[in-house]
Every structure is written in C-alpha cells, then in structure tokens.
Amino acid sequence: MAKAIVDIESCDCSVIHEEVVASVRKKMPDDETLLNLADLFKVFSDSTRVKILCALLRAEMCVCDIAALLGMSKSAISHQLRTLRQTRLVKYRREGKVVYYSLEDEHVGNIFAQGLVHVSE
C-alpha cells in the first residue's frame, strides 16, 4: 500500500499544463497578501488565543472575565489580546474604567466556526 501512496504524491508527467498554470496564476493573490494570510493563521496556532476567540464568539468580555474563565492571569490574557488586536481579530471598547473585547467582525466568527467544523469531521 505504501507504493500507492508514493504514486499519488508524485507526478511523473513531463507535460506542463500551461493553460491550467496560467489560469491559476491569474487568480493567485500577490505575495504580500499571502504572507498576511500566513500570519493570520499563525495567530490560531496558540491554544490560549483560540480559547479567547471561542469565548468572544459567545459574548463580549473584559480581561478579568476572560482571565477567570480560562484560569489565567490578567497579564497573560492582556498579552494575548494585544496579539489578537494587532491582527485585527478582536476589537475593544471602553466603558468607564472597564475595557470590553469582542470579535472584530463576523468574518472572524466565520473563520473560527469553519475551523471547528473542519476539526470535528
């Protein structure tokens, strides 16, 4: 069976399908956009950030509430929220002395929901 896997993973053709390559090339985003996308996906590689996003998918929350929910320090949560803000995944609003965090927009919720569907299959 290992031979079949190797055969599937390699291509022994000597013909380049120029029309396919040209068509795909036209539709490829530029390198900077792809680098930004890669950076976005890197943010999802940290389980604490994923937990924060999951919580914010359900409700707007302050740092203290997130820290209590995850059993972590406010400092650790603030550090992760800074990363999530820098990548425009979360936003904040101030109400007096309290800062509330929420998902930046519905796209973030959609990305998260699609990821959950994918890993649940």
Order of alpha helices (4+ residues) and beta strands (2+ residues): alpha-alpha-alpha-alpha-beta-alpha-alpha-beta-beta-alpha
